[in-house]
Structures are given as structure tokens and as C-alpha cells.
Amino acid sequence: MNVLNDAIVAVNDVFWSWIVIPLLIILAVYFTLRSGIVQLRLLPEMFRVIRSSPGIAPDGKREISSFQAFTISAASRVGTGNIVGVATAIVLGGPGAVFWMWLMATVVGSAAFVESTLAQLYKVRSDTGFRGGPAYYMLHGLGQRWMGVLFAVVLIITFPLVFNSVQANSISGAVSTTVTELGGPDGWVLDVVVGLVLVGLVALVIFGGVRRIAHVTEALVPGMALLYLLLGLAVVALNVGELPRVIGDIFASAFGLREFVAGGVGAAIVQGMRRGMFSNEAGLGSAPNAGATASVSHPVKQGLVQCLGVYFDTLLICSVTAFIVLVPQPEYGGAGGAQVTQTALESSLGGWAVHALTVILFLLAFSSVLGNYYYGQTNMRFLDADPHHLTYFRVLVLAAVFVGSVAPLTLVWNLADAFMGVMAVVNLVALVPLSGVAFRLLADYGRQYRNGLDPQFTLAKMPDLRNVECWGEPSGALPEDVVREHGVTLGDPVVRTGDQGRPEDGDGEGAGGGR
């Protein structure tokens, strides 16, 4: 078994280092240039449009807002990897890995923009609002159903099943460490109890549909980010004299002026770029599944918001971990993991900080479980219209959460990395021919923005586009201009054009998008 696991790890390293990462970087640089550096140029606009008001869904309730869609994707992005993965990247790649992580996030923000803009354009109706993602733009945009099916199947295996078992195992391990240090019992009984409690909490949320997931993540994500940020600020405040050294180490290591680990600048680049990509998931095709749920007046708006999610994950949350780890000067070249961050916190703030980190790890992992589940639900609806099968899927996800709580499945986790690589390649290949549509939408958005308007879109503006279901009729009326100073336009384009359409399905009933 160990031989097989080592072989999978070796294949993963080659696959990610020589195929996935280079392909993502090449396309992200192209998207950056073609879009006029949209990820930086429209940064202030990202903060404006995230406050967009949603429309009314066919069931009479509010649709998912831009901010709620942002929190669903952030819930999945911001997981234990932001604590464990960043610490490991620093230990193995030196402080310079942080700089390359920052740079990677800035560049691939353009890929996040393109994929989420396309997900918005090709989304489909549901009783509760909208749903969509890469599988949907592969079907409706490219006309390649087989491609969408392949993507959906791989995502379902990877995110809601395997990665959720990883997050559950992280929760179980963190709780076990804290309970043991407080003098409590340890062992499999504690793991079972933690697993059952976690299954109960997850079930309460996921059986409530996308709205309940959105409401929970809307409350959870800002709270946990603030809590972790305060912890990081406490470390910085108590060690403010170390800040110049930390920043100097980051840039010196990044450009090879000082060598902290074997491999020098090469190790820093590889570790930083891999962590940056694994953490923010830009271009991998996961976040667009959340982005498509948002009710906005123009597809580009949610593309911008999801781009902001990349910065939230990497430039904020991952940077907090980086400063926590670098202030006490960790031992480079050794083993990584959560213990690196725990040791750093304990040395800066004392033993109580370890328990505070356990709470934060729980919040991070629990929110990731919810976000990962929703990605799976969206793709289940693409594959299968039967509402009973969605119930079976939810039970299967709960089983994966429980198994992950009581048993580490290292081999399965490493296989999931390979699956995610396949998913990323399929998505990136689909983005190449479809990116031109995203840039047309960006040009339309830019014209309205420069004229002081709150950008709106209906299909009447681009009647040549085919298989677009949620943006009015090709021969419909153009939207009326709304001056930006007067507020943000109502999100639902169907309501604005007066074409109610037909809801395709809700969370538990109706027809599938891949039909």
C-alpha cells in the first residue's frame, strides 16, 4: 500500500508541476493581458458590486445575493489548507514561497474572472434562483455534453466526498489534540463522538438546500476570517519589531538573495505557486459553481466578485498564517503541517492560542464541508434529475464525513489530488474557446462603467449567443440605463425584462441541466 501511495504522489508531482500549473499560468497570463489586467484595474468595482441586491426567485423568496455566492465559494476555498498548507510551503520552500504565493494569486485572478463570468452567462433556472458552473458552460457554451459529464463526475468524487473526508479528519484531529491537552479522554471513542456531532451539524445545513447553505456561510465566513485576522494581528502587535525582518526574509528568499532551504529560489517558486493555486482554486473550475448562483444584473459582476475571492483567500487568510509562522523563525527543511502554526502561535501568544486555533480550524473545515457539498449538489443536478437520488447523495456525503472523522485515508486523498488535476485540465481546455465570450461581456461592462452607469446585460445585446437561458430573449428589449450613483440594479435579469421563463428545477426536484 505504501508503494502504491508513493507512486501516486510521484505521479501527482509530475502531473501538477509539468502540466496543470504551467497550463494555468500560460492561460492566466493570456487572460490578464487580453482583459487589460481586469483583476487589478477593476479592484474598487469588486467591492461595489458585491453589495448587489438579489431578485425574487420563482418560489417567491429572495434569490442568492452576490455576497452569499461569494461566501459559499470562500467557504470551500478557505479550509485547513490555509493553515496547514501555507505552513508546509514555508517550511519546505522558505519565506520566499509567500511572495510567489502572492504573485500566483494576482495573476490567476484573471482565470477566476473568466470562469465565473461564463458560469453566470450559461447558468440555468431553479425554483430557488439559479445554478451553473463549468459543466453547464461546457454543455451550453461548447455543446460538448461529454465534457460536462466528465467534469461533473470528477468534481463529485473529489470535493463533496474525498475532500470532505479530509476536512472532517482535520476537525477530529484538532479536537482530539485540544481535549487531550485539557486532560480529557483520547482514542477512537472521541473520534466517533466528533464524527457523529459533525454529521449532525452538516445534515442540519445541507438538507435545507442552497439558501440554508448560503445563510450559514454568510454568517460563518466573515466571522472566522475576523477571528483569524485578530489572532494574526495579536502576533504582529506583540512582535512588531520583527516585521522588517519577516518582510526582508520573504523578498530575499524569493529572489535568491538568501537561501533558507535546499533548492533556494527554485524551491520557493514551486512551493509558493503550488500553494497559491491549491488554496484559491482559481481556474480549477470549483468556484464557478457557487458564482453561478448569484442574482446580478450583469455576468461580469460575479466574475469580479469571484476574483475578489481569490484575494480574500490568499492575500488575507494565507498571509495571516505566513506572518504567524515567520515571526518566531521556524525550522526550515523539516516536516510541515498544523503543528508548525500551532508551535508558532504558542511561542507568540501562549498555550491558550493553540485552543483558539482549534476553534478556527473547526470553523474553516466545517465551512469547507458545506461549500464542497454544494459544488457536488450542483453537478449532481447536472447529471441526474431524480430528487430521490439527491437525497442518496446527501447521505453518501454524510457517510464520507463520518469515515473521515475516524480514519485517515491517505491513499484516497492523494488520488483526489490527481482527480482534481484532471478536473482543472478539462476546465482550462474549455476556457480557451469560450474566453472570447467573457471578453465581449467585459467590453460591454466597460462601456457602461465608463459612462457612469450601473452595468446591465440582456441577451438582446448579443443575440448571436446560443443556449443562454437566463438573460432574456435575443429579440427582447434592451435594459434601461441606471446611473451608478443611484444604486445597484436589481439582480434578476428575468424580472427586469418581464420574461418569467420556466424554472428548470429546485434543490430537490425538476429536470437536470445536462438533460
C-alpha positions as CSV (number, residue, x, y, z in Angstrom):
1,M,0.0,0.0,0.0
2,N,2.9,2.4,0.8
3,V,4.5,1.6,-2.5
4,L,1.2,2.5,-4.3
5,N,0.8,5.6,-2.3
6,D,4.3,6.8,-3.1
7,A,3.8,6.1,-6.8
8,I,0.6,8.2,-6.8
9,V,2.4,11.0,-5.0
10,A,5.2,10.9,-7.6
11,V,2.7,10.9,-10.5
12,N,0.8,13.8,-8.9
13,D,4.0,15.9,-8.5
14,V,4.9,15.4,-12.2
15,F,1.3,16.0,-13.4
16,W,0.8,19.2,-11.4
17,S,4.3,20.6,-11.8
18,W,4.6,20.0,-15.6
19,I,1.0,20.0,-16.9
20,V,-1.6,21.7,-14.6
21,I,0.4,24.6,-13.2
22,P,2.2,25.6,-16.5
23,L,-1.2,25.4,-18.4
24,L,-2.9,27.6,-15.7
25,I,-0.1,30.1,-15.7
26,I,0.1,30.4,-19.5
27,L,-3.7,30.9,-19.8
28,A,-3.8,33.2,-16.8
29,V,-1.2,35.5,-18.3
30,Y,-3.1,35.5,-21.6
31,F,-6.4,36.3,-19.8
32,T,-4.6,39.1,-17.9
33,L,-3.3,40.7,-21.0
34,R,-6.4,40.2,-23.0
35,S,-8.6,41.7,-20.3
36,G,-6.4,44.7,-19.6
37,I,-5.4,43.4,-16.2
38,V,-9.0,43.3,-15.1
39,Q,-8.1,41.7,-11.7
40,L,-6.3,44.9,-10.7
41,R,-7.9,47.5,-12.9
42,L,-11.4,47.0,-11.6
43,L,-10.5,46.2,-8.0
44,P,-12.6,49.1,-6.5
45,E,-15.6,47.9,-8.6
46,M,-15.3,44.5,-6.9
47,F,-16.2,46.0,-3.5
48,R,-19.1,47.9,-5.0
49,V,-20.8,45.1,-6.9
50,I,-20.5,42.6,-4.0
51,R,-23.3,44.6,-2.3
52,S,-25.7,43.9,-5.2
53,S,-29.3,43.2,-4.2
54,P,-30.8,39.9,-5.5
55,G,-34.1,39.4,-7.3
56,I,-37.1,37.3,-6.4
57,A,-37.0,33.5,-7.3
58,P,-39.9,31.6,-8.8
59,D,-40.8,30.3,-5.3
60,G,-41.4,33.9,-4.1
61,K,-38.3,34.2,-1.9
62,R,-35.1,36.0,-2.4
63,E,-32.5,34.6,-4.8
64,I,-28.9,34.2,-3.7
65,S,-27.1,37.5,-3.5
66,S,-23.7,38.3,-4.9
67,F,-22.2,38.3,-1.3
68,Q,-23.8,35.0,-0.4
69,A,-22.4,33.3,-3.6
70,F,-19.0,34.8,-2.6
71,T,-19.3,33.3,0.9
72,I,-20.2,29.8,-0.5
73,S,-17.1,29.8,-2.7
74,A,-15.0,31.3,0.1
75,A,-16.3,28.6,2.5
76,S,-14.8,25.9,0.2
77,R,-11.6,27.8,-0.6
78,V,-10.8,28.8,2.9
79,G,-10.1,25.4,4.6
80,T,-7.5,23.8,6.7
81,G,-5.1,24.1,3.8
82,N,-4.8,27.9,4.6
83,I,-3.3,26.9,7.9
84,V,-1.6,23.5,7.2
85,G,-0.7,24.1,3.6
86,V,0.8,27.5,3.9
87,A,3.0,26.5,6.9
88,T,4.2,23.4,4.9
89,A,5.0,25.6,1.9
90,I,7.1,28.0,4.1
91,V,9.0,25.1,5.8
92,L,9.8,23.4,2.5
93,G,10.3,26.4,0.3
94,G,11.5,29.1,2.7
95,P,9.9,32.5,3.3
96,G,10.1,33.3,-0.4
97,A,7.3,30.9,-1.0
98,V,5.0,33.6,0.4
99,F,5.9,36.1,-2.3
100,W,5.3,33.6,-5.1
101,M,2.0,32.6,-3.5
102,W,1.0,36.3,-3.6
103,L,2.1,36.7,-7.2
104,M,0.3,33.5,-8.3
105,A,-2.9,34.8,-6.7
106,T,-2.6,38.1,-8.5
107,V,-2.1,36.5,-11.9
108,V,-4.6,33.7,-11.7
109,G,-7.3,36.2,-10.6
110,S,-7.9,36.7,-14.3
111,A,-8.8,33.0,-14.7
112,A,-11.2,33.2,-11.8
113,F,-12.8,36.2,-13.5
114,V,-13.3,34.4,-16.9
115,E,-14.7,31.1,-15.5
116,S,-17.2,32.8,-13.1
117,T,-18.3,35.2,-15.8
118,L,-19.0,32.3,-18.1
119,A,-20.8,30.4,-15.3
120,Q,-23.1,33.4,-14.9
121,L,-23.9,33.6,-18.6
122,Y,-24.7,30.0,-19.0
123,K,-26.5,29.4,-15.7
124,V,-30.0,27.8,-15.6
125,R,-33.1,28.5,-13.6
126,S,-34.1,26.7,-10.5
127,D,-37.0,27.2,-8.0
128,T,-34.7,29.0,-5.6
129,G,-32.8,31.1,-8.2
130,F,-30.0,29.8,-10.4
131,R,-27.4,27.2,-10.7
132,G,-24.5,26.6,-13.1
133,G,-20.8,26.0,-13.4
134,P,-18.2,24.6,-15.8
135,A,-20.3,21.5,-16.6
136,Y,-23.1,23.9,-17.8
137,Y,-20.9,26.1,-19.9
138,M,-19.3,23.1,-21.5
139,L,-22.8,21.8,-22.4
140,H,-24.5,25.1,-23.4
141,G,-21.4,27.1,-24.5
142,L,-19.4,24.5,-26.3
143,G,-22.1,22.0,-27.0
144,Q,-20.0,19.2,-25.5
145,R,-22.1,17.2,-23.1
146,W,-19.5,14.5,-22.6
147,M,-17.1,17.1,-21.4
148,G,-19.5,18.4,-18.9
149,V,-20.3,14.9,-17.7
150,L,-16.6,14.1,-17.2
151,F,-16.1,17.3,-15.3
152,A,-19.2,16.7,-13.1
153,V,-18.3,13.1,-12.2
154,V,-14.7,14.0,-11.3
155,L,-15.8,17.0,-9.2
156,I,-18.4,14.9,-7.3
157,I,-15.8,12.3,-6.4
158,T,-13.2,14.9,-5.4
159,F,-14.9,17.7,-3.5
160,P,-18.0,16.5,-1.6
161,L,-16.7,13.0,-1.0
162,V,-12.9,12.8,-0.6
163,F,-12.1,16.4,0.3
164,N,-14.9,16.5,2.8
165,S,-13.4,13.4,4.5
166,V,-10.1,15.3,4.6
167,Q,-11.7,18.3,6.3
168,A,-13.6,16.0,8.8
169,N,-10.3,14.3,9.7
170,S,-8.7,17.7,10.3
171,I,-11.6,18.6,12.7
172,S,-11.3,15.3,14.5
173,G,-7.5,15.7,14.9
174,A,-7.7,19.3,16.1
175,V,-10.4,18.5,18.7
176,S,-8.5,15.4,19.9
177,T,-5.4,17.4,20.5
178,T,-7.2,20.1,22.5
179,V,-9.2,17.5,24.5
180,T,-6.0,15.6,25.3
181,E,-4.2,18.7,26.4
182,L,-7.1,19.6,28.7
183,G,-6.8,16.2,30.3
184,G,-9.8,14.6,28.6
185,P,-10.0,11.1,27.0
186,D,-8.4,10.3,23.7
187,G,-8.8,7.5,21.2
188,W,-11.4,6.1,18.8
189,V,-14.3,6.8,21.1
190,L,-13.6,10.5,20.9
191,D,-13.2,10.3,17.1
192,V,-16.6,8.6,16.8
193,V,-18.3,11.2,19.0
194,V,-16.8,14.1,17.0
195,G,-17.8,12.3,13.8
196,L,-21.4,11.9,14.9
197,V,-21.7,15.5,16.1
198,L,-20.2,16.8,12.8
199,V,-22.5,14.6,10.7
200,G,-25.5,16.0,12.7
201,L,-24.4,19.6,12.1
202,V,-23.7,19.1,8.4
203,A,-27.1,17.3,7.9
204,L,-28.9,20.3,9.5
205,V,-27.5,22.6,6.9
206,I,-27.3,20.6,3.6
207,F,-30.9,19.2,3.9
208,G,-32.1,22.8,4.0
209,G,-30.9,23.4,0.4
210,V,-28.8,26.2,-1.1
211,R,-30.5,29.0,0.8
212,R,-29.6,27.5,4.2
213,I,-26.0,26.8,3.0
214,A,-25.8,30.4,1.8
215,H,-27.2,31.8,5.1
216,V,-24.8,29.7,7.2
217,T,-21.7,30.6,5.1
218,E,-22.8,34.2,5.1
219,A,-22.5,34.2,8.9
220,L,-19.6,31.8,9.2
221,V,-17.1,33.1,6.7
222,P,-16.8,36.7,7.8
223,G,-16.7,35.6,11.5
224,M,-14.0,33.1,11.1
225,A,-11.9,35.4,8.9
226,L,-12.2,38.2,11.5
227,L,-11.3,35.8,14.3
228,Y,-8.2,34.5,12.5
229,L,-7.2,38.0,11.4
230,L,-7.4,39.2,15.1
231,L,-5.2,36.3,16.1
232,G,-2.6,37.2,13.4
233,L,-2.8,40.9,14.4
234,A,-2.1,40.0,18.0
235,V,1.0,38.1,16.9
236,V,2.2,41.0,14.8
237,A,1.4,43.6,17.6
238,L,3.4,41.6,20.1
239,N,6.3,41.2,17.7
240,V,6.2,44.4,15.7
241,G,9.9,44.8,15.8
242,E,10.2,41.5,13.8
243,L,8.1,42.8,10.9
244,P,11.0,44.4,8.9
245,R,13.0,41.1,9.2
246,V,10.0,39.0,8.1
247,I,9.3,41.1,5.1
248,G,13.0,41.2,4.2
249,D,13.2,37.4,4.5
250,I,10.2,37.0,2.2
251,F,11.8,39.1,-0.6
252,A,15.3,38.0,-0.1
253,S,14.3,34.3,-0.2
254,A,12.0,34.9,-3.2
255,F,14.8,36.2,-5.4
256,G,17.7,34.0,-4.1
257,L,19.5,36.7,-2.1
258,R,19.4,34.5,1.0
259,E,18.9,30.7,1.0
260,F,16.8,29.2,3.7
261,V,16.2,25.7,2.3
262,A,17.9,23.3,-0.2
263,G,16.9,24.4,-3.7
264,G,16.8,28.1,-2.8
265,V,14.7,30.2,-5.1
266,G,13.6,27.2,-7.1
267,A,12.0,25.6,-4.0
268,A,10.4,28.9,-3.1
269,I,8.8,29.3,-6.5
270,V,7.5,25.8,-6.7
271,Q,6.1,25.7,-3.2
272,G,4.6,29.2,-3.4
273,M,2.9,28.7,-6.7
274,R,1.5,25.3,-5.8
275,R,0.1,26.5,-2.5
276,G,-1.3,29.6,-4.2
277,M,-3.1,27.5,-6.7
278,F,-4.3,24.8,-4.3
279,S,-5.6,27.4,-1.9
280,N,-7.5,29.9,-4.1
281,E,-8.7,27.3,-6.7
282,A,-8.7,29.9,-9.5
283,G,-9.0,28.2,-12.8
284,L,-9.7,24.8,-11.4
285,G,-13.5,25.0,-12.1
286,S,-14.8,24.7,-8.5
287,A,-15.7,28.3,-7.5
288,P,-17.8,29.0,-10.6
289,N,-20.4,26.5,-9.3
290,A,-21.0,29.0,-6.5
291,G,-20.6,32.1,-8.6
292,A,-23.4,30.9,-10.9
293,T,-26.0,31.0,-8.1
294,A,-25.7,34.8,-7.7
295,S,-28.5,37.1,-8.8
296,V,-26.8,40.0,-10.6
297,S,-27.6,42.4,-13.4
298,H,-24.5,41.6,-15.5
299,P,-22.4,38.4,-15.7
300,V,-19.2,40.3,-15.3
301,K,-20.3,41.5,-11.8
302,Q,-19.9,38.0,-10.3
303,G,-16.8,37.4,-12.3
304,L,-15.3,40.4,-10.5
305,V,-16.6,39.2,-7.1
306,Q,-15.2,35.7,-7.5
307,C,-11.9,37.3,-8.5
308,L,-12.1,39.2,-5.1
309,G,-12.5,35.8,-3.5
310,V,-9.0,34.8,-4.7
311,Y,-7.5,37.8,-2.9
312,F,-9.6,37.1,0.2
313,D,-8.2,33.6,0.4
314,T,-4.6,34.2,-0.5
315,L,-3.7,37.8,0.2
316,L,-5.6,37.9,3.5
317,I,-6.1,34.4,5.1
318,C,-2.9,32.8,3.8
319,S,-0.9,35.9,4.6
320,V,-2.1,35.8,8.2
321,T,-0.7,32.2,8.5
322,A,2.5,33.3,6.8
323,F,3.2,36.1,9.4
324,I,2.2,33.8,12.3
325,V,4.7,31.2,11.2
326,L,7.6,33.5,10.1
327,V,7.7,35.8,13.2
328,P,9.2,33.1,15.5
329,Q,11.6,31.8,12.7
330,P,10.6,28.2,12.1
331,E,12.9,25.3,11.4
332,Y,13.2,25.1,7.6
333,G,13.5,21.9,5.7
334,G,11.7,19.8,8.3
335,A,8.1,18.5,8.5
336,G,5.2,20.8,7.9
337,G,1.6,20.6,9.0
338,A,-0.6,22.2,11.5
339,Q,1.9,21.7,14.3
340,V,4.1,24.4,12.7
341,T,1.4,27.0,13.0
342,Q,0.4,25.7,16.5
343,T,4.0,26.0,17.7
344,A,4.4,29.4,16.3
345,L,1.2,30.6,17.9
346,E,2.1,29.1,21.3
347,S,5.5,30.8,21.2
348,S,4.0,34.2,20.5
349,L,0.7,34.2,22.5
350,G,1.0,31.3,24.9
351,G,-0.8,27.9,25.3
352,W,-4.4,29.4,25.0
353,A,-3.7,30.2,21.4
354,V,-3.5,26.5,20.5
355,H,-7.1,26.0,21.6
356,A,-8.1,29.2,19.8
357,L,-6.6,27.7,16.6
358,T,-8.6,24.5,17.2
359,V,-11.8,26.6,17.1
360,I,-10.6,28.4,14.0
361,L,-9.7,25.0,12.3
362,F,-13.2,23.7,13.1
363,L,-14.8,26.7,11.5
364,L,-12.6,26.6,8.5
365,A,-13.1,22.9,7.9
366,F,-16.9,23.0,8.7
367,S,-17.4,25.8,6.2
368,S,-15.3,23.9,3.6
369,V,-17.5,20.8,4.0
370,L,-20.6,23.0,3.2
371,G,-19.0,24.6,0.2
372,N,-17.7,21.4,-1.1
373,Y,-21.1,19.7,-0.7
374,Y,-22.8,22.5,-2.7
375,Y,-20.4,22.0,-5.6
376,G,-21.3,18.4,-5.6
377,Q,-25.1,19.1,-5.5
378,T,-24.9,21.5,-8.5
379,N,-23.1,18.8,-10.5
380,M,-25.5,16.1,-9.3
381,R,-28.4,18.2,-10.7
382,F,-26.5,18.4,-14.0
383,L,-26.2,14.7,-14.2
384,D,-29.4,13.4,-12.7
385,A,-32.9,14.9,-12.4
386,D,-34.3,12.5,-9.8
387,P,-34.8,14.2,-6.4
388,H,-34.5,10.9,-4.6
389,H,-31.0,10.5,-5.9
390,L,-30.0,13.8,-4.5
391,T,-31.2,12.5,-1.0
392,Y,-29.0,9.4,-1.5
393,F,-26.1,11.7,-2.5
394,R,-26.5,13.7,0.7
395,V,-26.4,10.5,2.8
396,L,-23.3,9.5,1.0
397,V,-21.7,12.8,1.8
398,L,-22.5,12.4,5.5
399,A,-21.0,8.9,5.4
400,A,-17.8,10.4,3.9
401,V,-17.7,13.0,6.7
402,F,-18.1,10.3,9.4
403,V,-15.5,8.0,7.8
404,G,-13.0,10.9,7.5
405,S,-13.5,11.7,11.2
406,V,-12.5,8.2,12.4
407,A,-10.0,7.0,9.8
408,P,-7.2,8.8,7.8
409,L,-7.5,7.8,4.2
410,T,-4.1,8.9,2.8
411,L,-4.2,6.9,-0.3
412,V,-7.7,8.1,-1.3
413,W,-6.7,11.7,-0.5
414,N,-3.7,11.5,-2.8
415,L,-5.9,10.0,-5.5
416,A,-8.2,13.0,-5.1
417,D,-5.3,15.4,-6.0
418,A,-4.9,13.5,-9.3
419,F,-8.7,13.8,-9.9
420,M,-8.6,17.5,-9.2
421,G,-5.8,17.9,-11.7
422,V,-7.9,16.2,-14.4
423,M,-10.8,18.4,-13.4
424,A,-8.6,21.5,-13.8
425,V,-7.3,20.5,-17.2
426,V,-10.8,19.8,-18.5
427,N,-11.9,23.2,-17.3
428,L,-8.9,25.1,-18.6
429,V,-9.3,23.5,-22.0
430,A,-13.0,24.6,-22.1
431,L,-12.0,28.2,-21.1
432,V,-9.8,28.6,-24.2
433,P,-12.5,28.8,-26.9
434,L,-15.1,30.4,-24.5
435,S,-12.9,33.2,-23.1
436,G,-13.7,35.4,-26.1
437,V,-17.3,35.5,-24.9
438,A,-16.2,36.6,-21.5
439,F,-14.1,39.4,-23.0
440,R,-17.1,40.6,-25.1
441,L,-19.1,40.8,-21.9
442,L,-16.2,42.7,-20.2
443,A,-16.2,45.2,-23.1
444,D,-19.9,45.7,-22.7
445,Y,-19.5,46.2,-19.0
446,G,-16.6,48.6,-19.5
447,R,-18.6,50.8,-21.9
448,Q,-21.4,51.2,-19.4
449,Y,-19.0,51.7,-16.5
450,R,-17.1,54.5,-18.2
451,N,-20.4,56.3,-18.9
452,G,-21.2,56.3,-15.2
453,L,-23.9,53.6,-15.4
454,D,-24.5,50.6,-13.3
455,P,-23.9,47.9,-15.9
456,Q,-26.8,45.7,-17.0
457,F,-27.0,42.9,-19.6
458,T,-29.7,41.1,-21.5
459,L,-29.3,38.7,-24.4
460,A,-30.7,41.4,-26.8
461,K,-27.2,43.0,-26.6
462,M,-25.6,39.9,-28.0
463,P,-28.3,38.0,-29.8
464,D,-25.8,35.8,-31.6
465,L,-25.1,33.9,-28.4
466,R,-26.8,30.5,-28.3
467,N,-28.2,28.4,-25.4
468,V,-28.3,31.3,-22.9
469,E,-31.4,30.7,-20.8
470,C,-31.4,33.3,-18.0
471,W,-30.8,36.7,-19.7
472,G,-34.0,37.4,-21.6
473,E,-34.8,36.8,-25.2
474,P,-32.5,37.6,-28.2
475,S,-35.2,39.8,-29.7
476,G,-36.2,41.3,-26.3
477,A,-35.9,44.9,-25.2
478,L,-32.6,46.4,-24.1
479,P,-32.4,47.3,-20.4
480,E,-32.9,50.9,-19.4
481,D,-29.8,52.8,-18.3
482,V,-29.3,53.2,-14.5
483,V,-26.9,55.8,-13.2
484,R,-24.3,54.2,-10.9
485,E,-24.8,56.9,-8.3
486,H,-28.5,55.9,-7.9
487,G,-27.6,52.5,-6.6
488,V,-27.1,48.9,-7.8
489,T,-29.5,47.4,-10.3
490,L,-31.9,44.7,-9.3
491,G,-30.1,41.4,-9.8
492,D,-32.6,39.2,-11.6
493,P,-32.5,39.9,-15.4
494,V,-35.6,37.9,-15.9
495,V,-37.7,40.1,-13.7
496,R,-36.2,43.2,-15.3
497,T,-37.1,42.1,-18.8
498,G,-40.6,40.8,-17.8
499,D,-39.9,37.3,-19.2
500,Q,-40.6,35.0,-16.3
501,G,-39.4,31.9,-18.2
502,R,-39.7,28.5,-16.8
503,P,-37.8,27.4,-13.7
504,E,-35.9,24.3,-14.6
505,D,-35.8,22.8,-11.1
506,G,-35.1,23.4,-7.5
507,D,-32.7,21.8,-5.0
508,G,-34.7,18.6,-4.9
509,E,-37.0,18.3,-7.9
510,G,-37.2,19.1,-11.6
511,A,-35.1,18.4,-14.7
512,G,-31.3,18.3,-14.8
513,G,-29.2,20.8,-16.7
514,G,-27.4,18.1,-18.6
515,R,-30.6,16.6,-20.0
